[in-house]
């Protein structure tokens, strides 16, 4: 079925629904959850292709949930980060099947864990105004490079938004806008690369259903989280995400 076994298909349905729930509650982590879990049950290229449409369509909804006007404000404010993500995602997409996965996972996972633990310990990493734009550009470049290779471009953006002290509502909207633009680029890049094909495209489309079901359930949780809870759970999720990426690297090496 769609190039995977029946048990893999149903496992992917459950994983996608959970990823949608987390995305609805916190505003990110769908591709990270899907890729890390899918990578344990199916080939890496199939795992990456399968998440593309669920990520694209759920980000369209998240970006415009508060209206096109608010979405445009986010695009204008964070245009430098967005530009870097787009440019460097296009550059790195061509190397998606050539970069050693363990190296990719470790070099992304360890810095994420370090940042999140630092923040949870009560230490602040607030950005001085004069360093804001360079850090915005750097995180955009990093996100773009990893996005084209792995389908994961969210963590550098989350690190930037948390460091810049962006509020909960705006953070979720910005994440939706940036993730949407990255998802459009990723979709186009892998339609060209052949990663999305007659087998993987139908599977990716089917997975949109559990993705939206989970996301709508997550919205109910999101509305109940205050700013402190939202930030704490965001950091906890970053730690779990980073540790899982390191785990995947070790698993592949072994």
C-alpha positions in Angstrom: 0.0 0.0 0.0 1.6 3.3 -1.2 5.0 1.5 -1.2 4.8 0.6 2.5 3.6 -2.4 4.5 0.1 -2.3 6.0 1.5 -2.0 9.6 3.7 0.9 8.5 0.8 2.7 7.0 -1.3 2.5 10.2 1.7 3.4 12.3 2.2 6.5 10.2 -1.5 7.4 10.7 -1.1 7.3 14.5 2.2 9.1 14.5 0.9 11.9 12.2 -2.2 12.4 14.4 0.1 12.8 17.5 2.4 15.2 15.5 -0.7 17.2 14.6 -1.8 17.4 18.3 1.6 18.7 19.3 1.6 21.2 16.5 -1.8 22.5 17.4 -0.8 22.9 21.1 2.7 24.4 20.7 2.8 25.5 17.0 5.6 23.4 15.7 7.4 20.0 15.8 5.2 18.2 13.3 8.0 17.4 10.8 10.5 16.7 13.6 8.1 14.1 15.2 7.1 12.6 11.9 10.6 12.3 10.5 12.2 10.9 13.6 9.4 8.3 14.1 9.0 7.5 10.4 12.7 7.1 10.1 12.4 4.1 12.5 9.8 2.3 10.4 10.5 3.1 6.8 13.3 4.3 4.5 14.6 7.8 5.1 13.6 9.1 1.7 10.0 7.7 2.1 9.8 9.2 5.6 10.8 12.7 4.2 8.4 12.5 1.3 5.5 11.4 3.5 5.6 14.4 5.7 5.7 17.1 3.0 2.0 17.6 2.2 0.8 17.3 5.9 3.3 19.9 6.8 2.4 22.2 3.9 -1.3 22.2 4.4 -1.4 22.4 8.2 1.0 25.4 8.0 -1.3 27.2 5.5 -4.0 26.9 8.2 -1.7 28.0 11.0 -0.3 30.9 9.2 -3.7 32.4 8.2 -5.7 31.4 11.3 -5.7 35.0 12.5 -6.3 36.5 9.0 -4.1 37.5 6.1 -3.4 40.9 7.6 -1.6 39.5 10.6 0.2 36.9 8.5 1.5 39.7 6.3 2.8 41.6 9.4 4.7 38.6 10.4 6.2 38.2 6.9 7.3 41.9 6.9 8.8 41.8 10.4 10.8 38.5 9.9 11.5 38.9 6.2 15.3 38.5 6.7 14.9 35.1 8.4 12.4 34.0 5.8 14.7 35.0 2.9 17.6 33.0 4.3 15.4 29.9 4.8 14.2 30.0 1.2 17.6 30.6 -0.3 19.5 28.0 1.6 16.7 25.4 1.5 16.9 25.5 -2.3 20.7 25.2 -2.1 20.7 22.2 0.2 17.7 20.3 -1.3 19.9 18.9 -4.0 22.0 17.1 -1.4 19.2 15.5 0.5 20.3 12.0 -0.5 24.0 12.6 -0.2 24.6 14.0 3.3 25.4 11.4 6.0 22.3 11.4 8.2 24.2 10.8 11.5 26.2 14.0 11.0 23.0 15.9 10.1 21.1 14.7 13.2 23.9 15.3 15.7 24.9 18.7 14.5 21.3 19.9 14.8 20.3 18.0 17.9 23.0 18.8 20.3 22.8 22.7 20.0 19.0 22.5 20.4 19.3 20.5 23.7 22.0 22.9 25.0 19.9 26.0 24.3 16.7 24.6 25.8 18.4 23.3 29.0 20.1 26.7 29.4 16.7 28.4 29.1 14.9 26.0 31.5 17.6 26.5 34.1 16.4 30.1 34.4 19.3 31.8 32.5 18.2 34.3 30.0 19.5 34.5 26.4 17.8 37.8 25.5 19.3 39.3 22.3 20.8 42.8 22.4 19.1 45.0 19.7 22.4 45.4 17.8 22.7 41.6 17.5 19.1 40.9 16.5 19.4 41.1 12.7 22.7 39.1 12.4 21.2 36.3 14.7 18.0 36.4 12.6 20.0 35.9 9.4 22.2 33.1 10.9 19.3 31.1 12.2 17.6 31.5 8.9 20.6 30.2 7.1 20.9 27.2 9.4 17.2 26.5 9.2 17.3 26.6 5.4 20.3 24.3 5.1 18.8 21.6 7.4 15.3 22.1 5.9 16.3 21.1 2.4 18.2 18.1 3.6 16.0 16.7 6.3 12.6 18.5 6.2 13.4 20.1 9.6 13.8 23.9 9.6 11.9 24.8 12.7 14.4 24.6 15.7 16.6 27.5 14.6 13.5 29.7 14.2 12.2 28.7 17.7 15.6 29.5 19.2 15.5 32.9 17.6 11.9 33.7 18.7 12.5 32.6 22.3 15.7 34.6 22.4 14.0 37.7 21.0 11.1 37.5 23.6 8.3 37.2 21.1 4.9 36.7 22.6 2.9 33.4 22.4 0.3 34.4 19.9 2.8 36.1 17.6 5.3 33.3 18.0 2.7 30.7 16.8 1.7 32.9 13.9 5.3 33.6 12.8 6.1 29.9 13.1 3.1 29.1 10.8 4.2 31.7 8.2 7.9 30.7 8.1 7.1 27.0 8.1 4.6 27.6 5.3 7.1 29.4 3.1 9.6 26.7 3.8 7.1 24.0 3.1 6.2 25.5 -0.2 9.9 25.6 -1.2 10.5 22.0 0.1 7.5 20.7 -1.8 8.6 22.3 -5.1 12.2 21.2 -4.6 11.3 17.6 -4.0 8.8 17.4 -6.8 11.8 18.3 -8.9 14.2 16.0 -7.1 11.9 13.0 -7.6 11.4 12.4 -3.9 7.7 13.0 -4.3 6.6 10.5 -6.9 3.6 8.2 -7.8 4.1 6.1 -4.6 5.0 8.7 -2.0 2.7 11.5 -3.1 -0.6 9.6 -2.4 0.7 8.5 1.0 1.7 12.1 1.9 -1.8 13.2 0.8 -3.6 10.6 2.9 -1.6 11.6 6.0 -3.1 15.1 5.8 -6.3 13.7 7.4 -4.9 12.6 10.7 -2.6 15.7 10.7 -5.6 18.0 10.7 -7.6 15.9 13.2 -4.7 16.1 15.6 -4.0 19.8 15.1 -7.6 20.8 15.8 -7.5 18.9 19.0 -4.2 20.6 19.9 -5.8 24.1 19.4 -8.0 23.4 22.4 -4.9 22.8 24.5 -3.1 25.8 23.1 -5.8 28.2 24.2 -5.5 27.0 27.8 -1.7 27.5 28.1 -0.5 30.8 29.6 2.7 32.4 28.4 4.9 30.7 31.1 3.4 27.3 30.4 3.7 27.8 26.7 7.4 28.7 26.9 8.1 25.8 29.3 6.5 23.2 27.1 8.2 24.6 24.0 11.6 24.2 25.7 10.7 20.7 26.9 9.7 19.7 23.4 12.9 21.2 22.0 15.0 19.0 24.4 13.0 15.9 23.5 13.4 16.7 19.8 17.1 17.3 20.1 17.7 14.1 22.1 15.7 12.1 19.6 17.8 13.4 16.8 21.0 12.4 18.6 19.4 9.0 19.3 18.7 8.5 15.6 22.3 9.4 14.8 23.7 6.8 17.3 21.2 4.2 16.0 22.4 4.7 12.4 26.1 4.7 13.4 25.6 1.4 15.4 
